[in-house]
Every structure is written in structure tokens, then in C-alpha cells.
Amino acid sequence: MAKKNNEQAVPAAVLRKDDDNAIKISHGYVEEEEVVEEVVEEFNPRKMSKLENTWAKAKKILWPIVKVLFLLEMSFIILFPLFAQLSTTFMSEADVSDPTVEYISETPTLQNYIDVIEVSSYWETLITTILLCAVVGVLTMYVSSLVGYGFSKFKFKGRGFFFAIVILTIIIPPATVMFPMFMKFRFFDIDIFGIIKLLTGWSIVEMITGDPIKMTNTVWPLILLSATGFGFRGGLFIFLMRQFYNGCPNELSEAAYVDGATVFRTYASIMHPLGKSLRVTIFLLSFSWQWTDTFYSGLFFSQSFDVMANVLQKAENLAATNDTATSVMTNTGTMLILVPLLIIFIFGQNLMAEGIERSGIVG
């Protein structure tokens, strides 16, 4: 069929195929019908064979099943130890001595929980630990945010040196500085470097009161360490906040300075609200780590100052006193310690995941 002379033509960008089956652009004017034929020939999908079609349908059905089975298997691996531990807490003495009872108790009882709660003064300990962890978590959250912002947005002499000290607090095990830390709070003095005592033989506090300040068996060591950024995992939290503020554009703070805002006003009004999700993550991590901490609790607190870490020790003592299975009592104490943390995690897991994602830590 002959084409008319006035038939519509389209501007060049003609689709053709080269030797590598790639699309090639050629300039000029061609008839619209030729372009359509080229495009249809290029992008017309190949008809699948019957075997390929069957495999594609089977893959759509089987792949979700494989994913579900994999997730169930991983969940079983993670949750089975917790289930086995939980099941033993309901066992009576008859179940413990019965070799046929492995996981499910034949005569379940709550007496184990009643005994551990009574011997550990659980409810008073729970309130004390919640208040302590909340104070430590709040102080750690705001101090790490402020220090991380300073390391990220301000250039000053010695910044690399001081940040290296922060990294060292992450690398060096706390047990390395256990003894000097204990002695510092056992004989606390405002003369931090001990220069006056070195020269005179007396500390400032001893000159005033006659006796050194004893901070052990109080909450003040944890409060002071958290307020100065050297609390439990304080260096890690400072590093996370620094990474987060490194990802915030400098134009935000520069625009605030142009408008007349001071450094602290810029931080409080602009930069501080941006890190809300990461601060919540830091609070939850600090709260949970302090909740199960045995290092600082054993270092600064005696048995007379009850925190949640002492519940497990008292459960073990109860097992030895009553001549019952130690595993039953320790598992019961562990469950009493973990249940409040599980409740907190359920309500804060979304903000926690968002904060870690925005921290800049990958891999």
C-alpha cells in the first residue's frame, strides 16, 4: 500500500537495533508507522513455553511458603530457650525430681514466683530500679545528644584528641578502671586530679569536714557518671549522636545564626527536635542496660541497696536455703527481671528501630 506524501512524520529519535540488541538513536524524519513497527518488534515479549509458565506459577505459590517456613524456624531457634526457661518456673518439686517431665509441668504451681517475690522484696526493688534507670536514661540521653552535637558541628583545638578519649571509653573494658573508679567514689573529693592532696596530704573535703565523702551504696556514682557522659556505654551513645548530627545539613544552623539565634537557641529550637527518635533509642538502651547491670551495681551497691540485679542472687540463695533446684529459682528470678523490659520494648520498638536507622550506622 502506497503512503501519502502528506502523511504525518515524527521527529527523529528512531528506535533501531544494533548488533548487541541495544536501542540506538538515529536522527532524521521517518513515517509514524515505521516507528510503531520498530517499537512493537523491539518490546513485544516472547511467549513462554508451557514448562516455563508452569514454573512461574509454582514459584509464586512456593516462594511465600518457603519464607514463612524460614521465619518459623528462626523464631523457634530464638524463642525455644526462652520457652524452656519459662516452663521450668511453673514446676513443683515433684516435677523437678520426675525424669519423665521435661518441659510441661504435670502439677504447675505459682509458688516459685511467690517465694522469689517475697524473699527479694520484689515490688519495692522494682520501683527503686525503675526510678534509678529512668534518671540514668534521661541524663544519658540529653548529655550524649549535647556532646555529640558539639563534636559534630564545632571545630576546636583538641577535638580529635577528646573524641579519641570517647572512643577509648567504648574499647576499654570497664573492669580495667574498676578499682580506681571505686576508690574515687569511696573517698570522693572535688579536687578531681588530687593536686591539693598531693601537695598538702589533705583533700578539700577533709579540710572542711574532717572526713571524706562516701558515695558508695548510694545512687550518686551512677548519676555523676551519667551526667558527665561516662556512664554505662556513654561513649557509644555520644558516637551515635555525632553520626546523626553529621547527617544534618549545616545550612539549618547557618540560617538560624543569620536570623540572630545563639548557639544554644539553635540547638534547642532546630537541631534538638531532629534527634527525637534517636534520643528515644538511647533512652531505651540505657534504661535496659542499667536494668540488667551487674558491674556497677556490684561495684557501688551492697546487698542493703536493692536493685533488680540483686533479685537473681537472692533467688539463688533461696534455692540453697530451701534445698530446691537452683535452675528453677534462677529461671523464676530471670523471668521477673525480664518481664518489665519486654513490656517497654513492645511499646518502644518502632521508635527504637527508627532511631537506629537514622543514626548513620550501617552494616
C-alpha positions as CSV (number, residue, x, y, z in Angstrom):
1,M,0.0,0.0,0.0
2,A,1.5,3.3,-1.0
3,K,2.0,6.0,1.6
4,K,0.7,9.5,1.1
5,N,3.1,12.4,0.8
6,N,1.3,14.4,3.5
7,E,1.3,11.5,6.0
8,Q,2.4,12.6,9.4
9,A,6.1,12.3,10.2
10,V,7.7,12.3,13.6
11,P,10.9,13.9,14.7
12,A,13.9,11.7,14.7
13,A,14.7,9.6,17.7
14,V,14.2,6.4,15.7
15,L,14.4,3.2,17.6
16,R,16.6,0.6,15.9
17,K,18.6,-2.4,16.9
18,D,22.3,-2.8,16.7
19,D,24.3,-6.0,17.0
20,D,24.1,-6.1,20.8
21,N,20.3,-5.7,20.7
22,A,20.6,-2.3,22.4
23,I,18.4,0.6,21.4
24,K,20.1,3.1,19.1
25,I,19.0,6.6,18.4
26,S,19.2,7.9,14.9
27,H,18.3,11.4,13.8
28,G,16.1,12.4,10.9
29,Y,12.4,12.2,10.0
30,V,10.5,8.9,9.4
31,E,7.0,7.9,9.0
32,E,5.0,7.3,12.2
33,E,4.0,3.8,11.0
34,E,7.7,2.7,10.7
35,V,8.4,3.9,14.3
36,V,5.4,2.0,15.7
37,E,6.6,-1.2,13.9
38,E,10.1,-0.8,15.2
39,V,8.9,-0.3,18.8
40,V,6.4,-3.2,18.7
41,E,9.1,-5.5,17.3
42,E,11.6,-4.4,20.0
43,F,9.4,-4.7,23.1
44,N,7.0,-7.5,22.2
45,P,7.6,-10.1,25.0
46,R,8.5,-13.6,23.9
47,K,5.8,-16.2,24.5
48,M,6.7,-18.5,27.4
49,S,6.7,-22.2,26.9
50,K,4.2,-24.4,28.9
51,L,7.0,-25.6,31.2
52,E,8.2,-22.0,31.9
53,N,4.6,-20.9,32.6
54,T,4.1,-23.8,35.0
55,W,7.3,-23.0,36.8
56,A,6.4,-19.3,37.1
57,K,3.1,-20.2,38.7
58,A,4.7,-22.7,41.0
59,K,7.3,-20.1,42.1
60,K,4.6,-17.6,43.0
61,I,3.0,-20.2,45.3
62,L,6.1,-21.9,46.8
63,W,8.2,-18.8,47.5
64,P,5.9,-17.4,50.2
65,I,5.7,-20.8,51.8
66,V,9.5,-21.1,51.9
67,K,9.7,-17.6,53.5
68,V,7.1,-18.5,56.2
69,L,8.9,-21.8,57.0
70,F,12.2,-20.0,57.3
71,L,10.8,-17.3,59.6
72,L,9.1,-20.0,61.7
73,E,12.4,-21.9,62.0
74,M,14.3,-18.8,63.0
75,S,11.6,-17.9,65.5
76,F,11.8,-21.4,67.0
77,I,15.6,-21.2,67.4
78,I,15.3,-17.8,69.2
79,L,12.2,-18.4,71.3
80,F,12.7,-22.1,72.3
81,P,15.3,-21.3,75.0
82,L,13.0,-18.7,76.4
83,F,10.1,-21.1,76.4
84,A,12.2,-23.8,78.1
85,Q,13.2,-21.4,80.8
86,L,9.7,-20.1,81.3
87,S,8.3,-23.6,81.6
88,T,10.6,-24.6,84.4
89,T,9.4,-21.7,86.5
90,F,6.0,-23.4,87.0
91,M,7.4,-26.8,88.0
92,S,6.9,-28.1,91.5
93,E,9.5,-30.2,93.4
94,A,7.7,-33.4,92.2
95,D,8.1,-32.2,88.6
96,V,11.8,-31.5,89.1
97,S,12.5,-34.9,90.5
98,D,10.4,-36.7,87.9
99,P,12.6,-37.7,84.9
100,T,9.6,-38.0,82.6
101,V,8.8,-34.3,83.0
102,E,11.0,-32.3,80.6
103,Y,9.2,-29.1,79.6
104,I,5.5,-29.2,80.5
105,S,4.7,-29.5,84.2
106,E,2.3,-32.1,85.4
107,T,1.4,-30.1,88.6
108,P,2.0,-26.5,87.6
109,T,2.4,-24.0,90.5
110,L,3.0,-20.3,91.1
111,Q,4.7,-20.9,94.4
112,N,8.2,-20.3,92.9
113,Y,7.1,-16.8,91.9
114,I,5.6,-16.2,95.3
115,D,8.8,-17.3,97.1
116,V,11.1,-15.2,95.0
117,I,8.9,-12.1,95.2
118,E,8.8,-12.4,98.9
119,V,12.4,-13.0,99.6
120,S,13.7,-10.3,97.2
121,S,11.1,-7.6,98.2
122,Y,10.3,-7.5,94.5
123,W,7.8,-4.7,94.4
124,E,10.0,-2.2,96.4
125,T,13.0,-3.3,94.3
126,L,11.0,-2.8,91.1
127,I,10.1,0.8,92.0
128,T,13.6,1.6,93.1
129,T,15.1,0.2,89.9
130,I,12.6,2.0,87.6
131,L,13.4,5.4,89.2
132,L,17.1,4.8,89.0
133,C,17.1,3.6,85.4
134,A,14.8,6.5,84.4
135,V,17.1,9.1,85.9
136,V,20.2,7.4,84.4
137,G,18.4,7.1,81.0
138,V,17.3,10.7,80.9
139,L,20.7,12.1,81.8
140,T,22.5,9.8,79.3
141,M,20.0,10.8,76.6
142,Y,20.5,14.6,76.9
143,V,24.2,14.6,77.7
144,S,25.1,12.4,74.8
145,S,22.9,14.5,72.5
146,L,24.6,17.7,73.5
147,V,28.1,16.3,73.5
148,G,27.6,14.6,70.1
149,Y,26.3,17.8,68.6
150,G,29.4,19.7,69.8
151,F,31.7,17.1,68.3
152,S,29.8,17.2,65.0
153,K,29.2,20.9,64.4
154,F,32.0,22.7,66.1
155,K,35.7,22.8,65.3
156,F,38.0,23.5,68.2
157,K,41.6,22.6,69.2
158,G,41.9,19.2,70.6
159,R,38.6,17.9,69.1
160,G,40.2,14.8,67.7
161,F,42.0,14.1,71.0
162,F,38.9,14.4,73.1
163,F,36.9,12.3,70.6
164,A,39.6,9.7,70.8
165,I,39.0,9.5,74.5
166,V,35.3,9.0,73.8
167,I,36.2,6.1,71.5
168,L,38.6,4.6,74.2
169,T,35.7,4.5,76.7
170,I,34.0,2.2,74.2
171,I,37.0,0.0,73.6
172,I,38.5,-0.3,77.1
173,P,36.7,-2.8,79.3
174,P,35.1,-1.2,82.4
175,A,36.8,-3.8,84.6
176,T,40.1,-2.1,83.7
177,V,39.2,1.0,85.6
178,M,37.1,-0.8,88.3
179,F,39.4,-0.2,91.3
180,P,40.3,3.5,90.7
181,M,36.6,4.2,90.0
182,F,35.6,2.6,93.3
183,M,38.2,4.4,95.2
184,K,37.2,7.7,93.6
185,F,33.7,7.4,94.9
186,R,34.6,5.7,98.1
187,F,36.7,8.8,99.0
188,F,35.1,11.4,96.8
189,D,36.6,14.9,96.6
190,I,36.0,17.9,94.4
191,D,39.8,18.0,93.8
192,I,39.4,15.9,90.7
193,F,43.1,15.5,89.9
194,G,44.2,15.2,93.5
195,I,46.8,18.0,93.2
196,I,45.9,19.6,96.6
197,K,46.0,16.3,98.4
198,L,49.4,15.6,96.7
199,L,50.8,18.9,98.0
200,T,49.2,19.1,101.4
201,G,48.3,15.5,102.2
202,W,44.7,16.5,102.8
203,S,41.8,16.7,100.3
204,I,39.5,19.7,100.2
205,V,36.6,17.9,101.7
206,E,38.7,16.6,104.6
207,M,39.9,20.1,105.3
208,I,36.3,21.3,105.6
209,T,34.5,18.3,107.2
210,G,37.4,16.2,108.6
211,D,36.1,13.1,106.7
212,P,35.9,12.2,103.0
213,I,32.6,11.9,101.3
214,K,31.5,8.3,100.9
215,M,29.2,7.8,97.9
216,T,29.2,4.1,97.7
217,N,25.9,2.4,98.4
218,T,24.1,5.4,97.0
219,V,22.8,6.4,93.6
220,W,25.2,9.3,93.2
221,P,28.0,7.5,91.4
222,L,25.7,6.5,88.6
223,I,24.1,9.9,88.4
224,L,27.5,11.7,88.2
225,L,28.8,9.2,85.7
226,S,25.7,9.7,83.5
227,A,25.8,13.5,83.8
228,T,29.4,13.6,82.6
229,G,28.9,11.2,79.7
230,F,30.9,8.4,81.3
231,G,28.0,6.2,82.3
232,F,27.4,2.7,81.1
233,R,28.0,2.7,77.3
234,G,28.1,6.6,77.4
235,G,30.8,6.7,74.7
236,L,28.7,4.6,72.3
237,F,25.7,7.0,72.7
238,I,27.9,10.0,72.1
239,F,29.2,8.4,68.9
240,L,25.7,7.6,67.7
241,M,24.5,11.2,68.2
242,R,27.6,12.5,66.5
243,Q,26.9,10.3,63.5
244,F,23.3,11.6,63.4
245,Y,24.2,15.3,63.5
246,N,26.9,14.7,60.9
247,G,24.0,13.8,58.6
248,C,22.1,17.0,59.3
249,P,22.8,19.8,56.8
250,N,24.9,22.8,58.1
251,E,22.5,25.2,56.3
252,L,20.0,24.7,59.1
253,S,22.2,26.1,61.8
254,E,23.7,28.7,59.5
255,A,20.3,30.1,58.6
256,A,19.5,30.3,62.4
257,Y,22.7,32.2,63.0
258,V,21.8,34.6,60.2
259,D,18.4,35.2,61.9
260,G,20.2,36.1,65.1
261,A,19.8,32.9,67.1
262,T,22.5,32.0,69.6
263,V,24.3,28.6,69.6
264,F,22.1,27.2,72.4
265,R,18.9,28.6,70.8
266,T,19.9,27.0,67.5
267,Y,20.5,23.7,69.2
268,A,17.3,23.8,71.4
269,S,14.9,25.0,68.7
270,I,16.2,23.4,65.5
271,M,18.8,20.6,66.0
272,H,17.4,19.1,69.2
273,P,13.9,18.2,67.8
274,L,15.5,16.5,64.8
275,G,17.1,13.8,67.0
276,K,13.9,12.8,68.9
277,S,13.8,9.2,67.6
278,L,17.5,8.6,68.2
279,R,17.2,10.0,71.7
280,V,14.3,7.7,72.5
281,T,16.5,4.8,71.3
282,I,19.4,5.9,73.5
283,F,17.0,6.2,76.5
284,L,15.6,2.7,75.9
285,L,19.1,1.2,75.5
286,S,20.4,3.0,78.6
287,F,17.3,2.0,80.6
288,S,17.5,-1.6,79.7
289,W,21.3,-1.9,80.1
290,Q,21.1,-0.3,83.5
291,W,18.2,-2.5,84.4
292,T,20.2,-5.7,84.0
293,D,23.6,-4.2,85.0
294,T,25.7,-6.2,87.5
295,F,29.0,-4.4,87.1
296,Y,28.1,-1.0,88.5
297,S,25.6,-2.5,90.9
298,G,28.1,-4.9,92.3
299,L,30.8,-2.1,92.4
300,F,28.8,0.6,94.2
301,F,25.9,-1.1,95.8
302,S,25.8,-3.6,98.6
303,Q,23.1,-6.1,99.3
304,S,21.4,-3.5,101.5
305,F,20.6,-1.3,98.5
306,D,18.3,-3.4,96.4
307,V,18.2,-3.1,92.6
308,M,16.8,-5.6,90.1
309,A,20.2,-7.2,89.6
310,N,20.1,-8.5,93.2
311,V,16.9,-10.4,92.5
312,L,18.8,-13.2,90.8
313,Q,21.3,-13.5,93.6
314,K,18.6,-13.7,96.2
315,A,16.8,-16.4,94.1
316,E,19.9,-18.5,94.1
317,N,20.3,-18.0,97.9
318,L,16.7,-19.1,98.3
319,A,17.3,-22.3,96.3
320,A,20.3,-23.1,98.5
321,T,18.3,-22.4,101.7
322,N,15.2,-24.4,100.8
323,D,17.2,-27.2,99.1
324,T,15.3,-26.8,95.9
325,A,16.5,-26.9,92.3
326,T,18.7,-23.9,91.6
327,S,17.7,-23.8,88.0
328,V,14.0,-23.4,88.9
329,M,14.6,-20.4,91.2
330,T,17.1,-18.7,88.9
331,N,14.8,-19.0,86.0
332,T,12.0,-17.6,88.0
333,G,14.1,-14.6,89.1
334,T,15.2,-14.1,85.4
335,M,11.6,-14.0,84.3
336,L,10.7,-11.5,86.9
337,I,13.6,-9.3,85.7
338,L,12.8,-9.6,82.0
339,V,9.0,-9.1,82.0
340,P,9.1,-5.3,82.6
341,L,11.8,-4.9,79.8
342,L,9.6,-6.9,77.4
343,I,6.7,-4.5,78.1
344,I,8.9,-1.5,77.5
345,F,10.3,-2.9,74.3
346,I,6.8,-3.7,72.9
347,F,5.8,-0.1,73.2
348,G,9.1,1.5,72.1
349,Q,10.3,-0.9,69.4
350,N,9.1,1.3,66.4
351,L,10.9,4.5,67.7
352,M,13.9,2.4,68.6
353,A,14.2,0.9,65.1
354,E,13.7,4.4,63.5
355,G,16.4,5.9,65.7
356,I,19.0,3.2,64.8
357,E,18.2,3.7,61.1
358,R,18.7,7.4,61.3
359,S,21.9,7.2,63.4
360,G,24.1,6.7,60.3
361,I,25.3,3.3,61.5
362,V,25.1,0.7,58.7
363,G,26.2,-2.9,58.3
